[in-house]
C-alpha cells in the first residue's frame, strides 16, 4: 500500500494538477485496497488445511500456486516482479522530481534542476537516482552476503521511512488547514481522517521496529545515523542562510495566496 503518493511530485508536469493528482492518488489507493481485500479473501478460501500454517508460512502465495500447478507458481513470480518494477518506477518518478526541486531551491547541486530540452523532464536527476540505486544495491549485496539480505535491509528501511512520512503528512495536514488555510478547512477530511490515520499508523510503526532480526535489525542504527546527518545538514544550511523554504513558499503561493484570475490548474511547465 505504498507508492500512491508518488503522483504528487509530478504536479508541475500535469495538466490540471489540482484535479488530476488527487484523482490519481485516491483512485490508486482505493483500487489497490480493494485488490488486497480480494486477494486476502481468495487466499483464506483457497488455502489447504489449517490457516495457522498460512500465517506461519514464509511464502504462502507460492505454496498455494504450486499446489494448483507449476504455471500458477510462475504467475506468482511474474506478479511479484511486476510489483517490484512498479514500485521502482514510482520511486524514480517521485524522488527525481524531489531532487529537481531541491536543486532549484539551491539545497542540492543546481545541475539537478536542469530539464531535458525536448521532453522537459528532470533527466539528470533521474540518471543520478539510477546510478545511486545501482551503487546502493551492489554495496548492500556485498555487505549482507547476497542480494536477498540486501533487499530485506532496504525493505525494512523503506517501510519505516514510509510510515514516518505518512504520520508526518497526517499531522501536517491538520496543522496546515487549521492554521494556514482555514478558508478551505473541511473537518472530516482535514482533521478527522488524518487523526484516524495516525491512530492506525502509529502502532504499525511500533511493531515494524519491534523484534527485528538480521539483516532487518541493522536498518535501525542506519536510520538513526541518517537522521542525525540530516539534522546536521539542516543546521549547516541555516547557518549559511540557505533558503530551504523556497519550494514550500512557491507552492503555498499558488495554493493559498494565488492572485485572482490565475488558474492554478493550468499546466506549469518544468523550468530549465
Kinemage of the C-alpha trace (Angstrom):
@kinemage 1
@onewidth
@group {chain A} dominant
@subgroup {mainchain}
@vectorlist {calphas} color= white
{ca unk a 1} P 0.000 0.000 0.000
{ca unk a 2} L 2.805 2.417 -0.779
{ca unk a 3} L 3.535 4.427 -3.892
{ca unk a 4} L 0.132 6.065 -4.415
{ca unk a 5} L 1.574 9.381 -3.165
{ca unk a 6} L 4.244 9.317 -5.896
{ca unk a 7} L 1.846 11.142 -8.222
{ca unk a 8} L 2.105 14.355 -6.161
{ca unk a 9} L 5.664 15.375 -7.226
{ca unk a 10} L 4.522 15.151 -10.870
{ca unk a 11} L 2.080 18.041 -10.428
{ca unk a 12} L 4.229 20.551 -12.335
{ca unk a 13} L 4.175 18.319 -15.394
{ca unk a 14} L 0.451 17.606 -15.207
{ca unk a 15} L -2.461 19.282 -16.947
{ca unk a 16} L -4.975 20.475 -14.335
{ca unk a 17} L -2.941 19.082 -11.417
{ca unk a 18} L -5.437 20.046 -8.674
{ca unk a 19} L -7.944 17.769 -10.364
{ca unk a 20} L -5.736 15.021 -11.809
{ca unk a 21} L -3.335 14.422 -8.901
{ca unk a 22} L -5.976 13.848 -6.173
{ca unk a 23} L -7.865 11.532 -8.528
{ca unk a 24} L -4.696 9.551 -9.263
{ca unk a 25} L -3.698 9.257 -5.604
{ca unk a 26} L -7.127 8.432 -4.158
{ca unk a 27} L -8.079 6.231 -7.093
{ca unk a 28} L -4.927 4.127 -6.921
{ca unk a 29} L -5.204 3.747 -3.140
{ca unk a 30} L -8.844 2.601 -3.425
{ca unk a 31} L -8.156 0.173 -6.288
{ca unk a 32} L -5.105 -1.320 -4.561
{ca unk a 33} L -7.013 -1.607 -1.286
{ca unk a 34} L -9.896 -3.462 -2.937
{ca unk a 35} L -7.434 -5.721 -4.747
{ca unk a 36} L -5.691 -6.556 -1.463
{ca unk a 37} L -9.015 -7.398 0.199
{ca unk a 38} L -9.966 -9.659 -2.715
{ca unk a 39} L -6.615 -11.473 -2.781
{ca unk a 40} L -6.586 -11.992 1.001
{ca unk a 41} L -10.118 -13.369 0.857
{ca unk a 42} L -9.116 -15.681 -2.007
{ca unk a 43} L -6.069 -16.895 -0.084
{ca unk a 44} L -8.114 -17.756 3.014
{ca unk a 45} L -10.656 -19.651 0.909
{ca unk a 46} L -8.074 -21.469 -1.226
{ca unk a 47} L -5.538 -22.365 1.482
{ca unk a 48} L -5.468 -26.152 2.005
{ca unk a 49} L -5.552 -27.249 5.625
{ca unk a 50} L -5.294 -25.223 8.818
{ca unk a 51} L -4.993 -21.449 8.462
{ca unk a 52} L -2.329 -21.401 11.170
{ca unk a 53} L 0.104 -22.783 8.588
{ca unk a 54} L -0.859 -19.969 6.223
{ca unk a 55} L 0.096 -17.375 8.842
{ca unk a 56} L 3.392 -19.107 9.631
{ca unk a 57} L 4.351 -19.764 6.007
{ca unk a 58} L 7.215 -17.638 4.685
{ca unk a 59} L 5.670 -17.586 1.195
{ca unk a 60} L 2.010 -18.726 1.268
{ca unk a 61} L 1.223 -17.462 -2.223
{ca unk a 62} L 3.967 -19.521 -3.808
{ca unk a 63} L 2.879 -22.563 -1.782
{ca unk a 64} L -0.730 -22.272 -2.913
{ca unk a 65} L 0.261 -21.658 -6.520
{ca unk a 66} L 2.388 -24.813 -6.676
{ca unk a 67} L -0.470 -26.869 -5.287
{ca unk a 68} L -2.529 -25.747 -8.290
{ca unk a 69} L 0.350 -26.310 -10.713
{ca unk a 70} L 3.722 -25.033 -11.883
{ca unk a 71} L 2.164 -22.479 -14.244
{ca unk a 72} L 0.413 -20.715 -11.362
{ca unk a 73} L 3.674 -20.691 -9.397
{ca unk a 74} L 5.290 -18.973 -12.363
{ca unk a 75} L 2.460 -16.414 -12.487
{ca unk a 76} L 3.009 -15.594 -8.802
{ca unk a 77} L 6.665 -14.920 -9.621
{ca unk a 78} L 5.593 -12.669 -12.526
{ca unk a 79} L 3.214 -10.783 -10.231
{ca unk a 80} L 5.982 -10.215 -7.667
{ca unk a 81} L 8.388 -8.963 -10.331
{ca unk a 82} L 5.678 -6.704 -11.781
{ca unk a 83} L 5.082 -5.259 -8.310
{ca unk a 84} L 8.791 -4.597 -7.803
{ca unk a 85} L 9.065 -2.862 -11.186
{ca unk a 86} L 6.002 -0.740 -10.399
{ca unk a 87} L 7.440 0.347 -7.040
{ca unk a 88} L 10.778 1.195 -8.678
{ca unk a 89} L 9.078 3.302 -11.369
{ca unk a 90} L 7.042 5.159 -8.752
{ca unk a 91} L 10.185 5.781 -6.707
{ca unk a 92} L 12.161 7.026 -9.701
{ca unk a 93} L 9.355 9.399 -10.702
{ca unk a 94} L 8.873 10.909 -7.253
{ca unk a 95} L 12.465 11.044 -5.997
{ca unk a 96} L 13.827 12.537 -9.214
{ca unk a 97} L 11.252 15.349 -9.001
{ca unk a 98} L 12.125 15.951 -5.354
{ca unk a 99} L 15.819 16.200 -6.291
{ca unk a 100} L 14.861 18.552 -9.116
{ca unk a 101} L 13.018 20.801 -6.663
{ca unk a 102} L 15.930 20.636 -4.201
{ca unk a 103} L 18.330 21.692 -6.947
{ca unk a 104} L 16.045 24.546 -7.969
{ca unk a 105} L 15.894 25.717 -4.353
{ca unk a 106} L 19.680 25.590 -4.032
{ca unk a 107} L 19.627 22.852 -1.389
{ca unk a 108} L 21.081 20.272 -3.785
{ca unk a 109} L 23.512 20.909 -6.672
{ca unk a 110} L 21.992 23.231 -9.256
{ca unk a 111} L 22.617 20.834 -12.145
{ca unk a 112} L 19.930 18.537 -10.735
{ca unk a 113} L 17.340 21.203 -11.618
{ca unk a 114} L 18.114 21.047 -15.326
{ca unk a 115} L 15.371 19.650 -17.553
{ca unk a 116} L 15.524 17.863 -20.873
{ca unk a 117} L 15.371 20.188 -23.865
{ca unk a 118} L 12.720 18.172 -25.683
{ca unk a 119} L 10.755 16.251 -23.069
{ca unk a 120} L 11.061 18.841 -20.252
{ca unk a 121} L 11.732 16.105 -17.698
{ca unk a 122} L 14.417 16.203 -14.969
{ca unk a 123} L 16.656 13.754 -16.827
{ca unk a 124} L 19.816 14.483 -14.819
{ca unk a 125} L 18.015 13.833 -11.545
{ca unk a 126} L 16.645 10.574 -12.982
{ca unk a 127} L 20.145 9.472 -14.051
{ca unk a 128} L 21.521 10.368 -10.625
{ca unk a 129} L 18.825 8.269 -8.907
{ca unk a 130} L 19.562 5.357 -11.245
{ca unk a 131} L 23.300 5.493 -10.546
{ca unk a 132} L 22.773 5.797 -6.790
{ca unk a 133} L 20.377 2.827 -6.856
{ca unk a 134} L 22.873 0.599 -8.666
{ca unk a 135} L 25.683 1.540 -6.270
{ca unk a 136} L 23.496 1.049 -3.176
{ca unk a 137} L 22.324 -2.362 -4.445
{ca unk a 138} L 25.863 -3.586 -5.055
{ca unk a 139} L 27.157 -2.275 -1.731
{ca unk a 140} L 24.254 -3.822 0.213
{ca unk a 141} L 24.684 -7.142 -1.589
{ca unk a 142} L 28.352 -7.246 -0.586
{ca unk a 143} L 27.729 -6.028 2.966
{ca unk a 144} L 24.921 -8.506 3.696
{ca unk a 145} L 26.279 -11.546 1.848
{ca unk a 146} L 23.825 -11.548 -1.002
{ca unk a 147} L 21.160 -9.592 -2.850
{ca unk a 148} L 18.277 -11.105 -0.861
{ca unk a 149} L 19.606 -9.939 2.505
{ca unk a 150} L 20.320 -6.553 0.971
{ca unk a 151} L 16.734 -6.441 -0.260
{ca unk a 152} L 15.398 -7.212 3.242
{ca unk a 153} L 17.611 -4.460 4.672
{ca unk a 154} L 16.337 -1.839 2.235
{ca unk a 155} L 12.759 -3.093 2.559
{ca unk a 156} L 12.906 -2.520 6.319
{ca unk a 157} L 14.331 0.976 5.857
{ca unk a 158} L 11.672 1.835 3.282
{ca unk a 159} L 8.848 0.525 5.473
{ca unk a 160} L 9.897 2.593 8.487
{ca unk a 161} L 10.555 5.718 6.418
{ca unk a 162} L 7.202 5.484 4.651
{ca unk a 163} L 5.316 5.033 7.923
{ca unk a 164} L 7.084 8.033 9.467
{ca unk a 165} L 6.396 10.030 6.295
{ca unk a 166} L 2.686 9.171 6.350
{ca unk a 167} L 2.439 10.108 10.024
{ca unk a 168} L 4.218 13.412 9.376
{ca unk a 169} L 1.923 14.248 6.456
{ca unk a 170} L -1.174 13.433 8.524
{ca unk a 171} L -0.043 15.779 11.302
{ca unk a 172} L 0.996 18.431 8.769
{ca unk a 173} L -2.449 18.256 7.128
{ca unk a 174} L -4.166 19.108 10.409
{ca unk a 175} L -1.742 21.942 11.158
{ca unk a 176} L -1.836 23.382 7.642
{ca unk a 177} L -5.609 23.603 7.304
{ca unk a 178} L -6.248 24.714 10.883
{ca unk a 179} L -3.530 27.379 10.880
{ca unk a 180} L -2.553 28.484 7.374
{ca unk a 181} L -5.594 27.799 5.200
{ca unk a 182} L -8.681 27.879 7.400
{ca unk a 183} L -10.823 29.079 4.487
{ca unk a 184} L -10.590 25.618 2.881
{ca unk a 185} L -10.832 23.696 6.171
{ca unk a 186} L -13.009 20.599 5.997
{ca unk a 187} L -13.218 18.964 9.441
{ca unk a 188} L -13.908 15.362 8.322
{ca unk a 189} L -11.274 15.488 5.572
{ca unk a 190} L -8.561 17.638 7.138
{ca unk a 191} L -8.884 16.772 10.839
{ca unk a 192} L -10.819 13.555 11.477
{ca unk a 193} L -9.283 11.481 8.667
{ca unk a 194} L -5.641 12.423 9.480
{ca unk a 195} L -6.174 11.706 13.193
{ca unk a 196} L -7.649 8.288 12.377
{ca unk a 197} L -4.660 7.669 10.110
{ca unk a 198} L -2.282 8.428 12.984
{ca unk a 199} L -4.179 6.058 15.268
{ca unk a 200} L -3.722 3.271 12.704
{ca unk a 201} L -0.172 4.081 11.583
{ca unk a 202} L 1.450 4.643 14.991
{ca unk a 203} L 1.036 1.002 16.136
{ca unk a 204} L 2.119 -0.186 12.678
{ca unk a 205} L 5.335 1.822 13.026
{ca unk a 206} L 5.964 0.459 16.528
{ca unk a 207} L 5.521 -3.187 15.538
{ca unk a 208} L 7.559 -2.666 12.350
{ca unk a 209} L 10.575 -1.806 14.521
{ca unk a 210} L 9.952 -4.408 17.221
{ca unk a 211} L 11.691 -7.808 17.287
{ca unk a 212} L 13.717 -7.344 14.106
{ca unk a 213} L 16.360 -9.938 13.207
{ca unk a 214} L 19.324 -9.899 10.829
{ca unk a 215} L 19.593 -8.147 8.438
{ca unk a 216} L 16.482 -6.069 9.187
{ca unk a 217} L 17.765 -5.062 12.637
{ca unk a 218} L 20.692 -3.238 11.009
{ca unk a 219} L 18.202 -0.802 9.493
{ca unk a 220} L 17.501 0.926 12.828
{ca unk a 221} L 21.061 2.225 13.526
{ca unk a 222} L 21.403 3.217 9.866
{ca unk a 223} L 18.186 5.240 10.074
{ca unk a 224} L 19.373 6.907 13.285
{ca unk a 225} L 22.687 7.886 11.697
{ca unk a 226} L 20.862 9.104 8.580
{ca unk a 227} L 18.524 11.246 10.702
{ca unk a 228} L 21.443 12.739 12.644
{ca unk a 229} L 23.230 13.588 9.388
{ca unk a 230} L 20.026 15.220 8.157
{ca unk a 231} L 19.793 17.389 11.277
{ca unk a 232} L 23.454 18.392 10.877
{ca unk a 233} L 22.902 19.259 7.197
{ca unk a 234} L 19.846 21.307 8.135
{ca unk a 235} L 21.813 23.188 10.805
{ca unk a 236} L 24.624 23.923 8.343
{ca unk a 237} L 22.164 25.276 5.774
{ca unk a 238} L 20.563 27.504 8.393
{ca unk a 239} L 23.989 28.755 9.451
{ca unk a 240} L 24.826 29.587 5.830
{ca unk a 241} L 21.415 31.277 5.364
{ca unk a 242} L 20.346 28.835 2.659
{ca unk a 243} L 16.677 29.427 1.878
{ca unk a 244} L 15.328 25.923 2.377
{ca unk a 245} L 11.679 27.012 2.305
{ca unk a 246} L 11.601 28.465 -1.207
{ca unk a 247} L 9.860 25.431 -2.719
{ca unk a 248} L 7.325 25.402 0.100
{ca unk a 249} L 6.582 29.080 -0.397
{ca unk a 250} L 6.387 28.542 -4.152
{ca unk a 251} L 3.544 26.038 -3.774
{ca unk a 252} L 1.832 27.833 -0.903
{ca unk a 253} L 1.750 30.963 -3.039
{ca unk a 254} L -0.124 29.063 -5.739
{ca unk a 255} L -2.355 27.052 -3.410
{ca unk a 256} L -3.308 29.683 -0.821
{ca unk a 257} L -2.301 33.161 -1.895
{ca unk a 258} L -2.914 32.884 -5.634
{ca unk a 259} L -3.954 36.181 -7.241
{ca unk a 260} L -7.412 36.485 -8.705
{ca unk a 261} L -7.731 35.497 -12.346
{ca unk a 262} L -4.902 32.960 -12.138
{ca unk a 263} L -5.950 29.365 -12.670
{ca unk a 264} L -3.508 27.156 -10.810
{ca unk a 265} L -4.988 24.191 -12.647
{ca unk a 266} L -3.185 25.320 -15.771
{ca unk a 267} L -0.111 23.287 -16.574
{ca unk a 268} L 3.085 24.658 -15.060
{ca unk a 269} L 5.997 23.585 -17.260
{ca unk a 270} L 9.157 22.336 -15.638
{ca unk a 271} L 11.626 25.182 -15.943
{ca unk a 272} L 15.209 24.695 -17.027
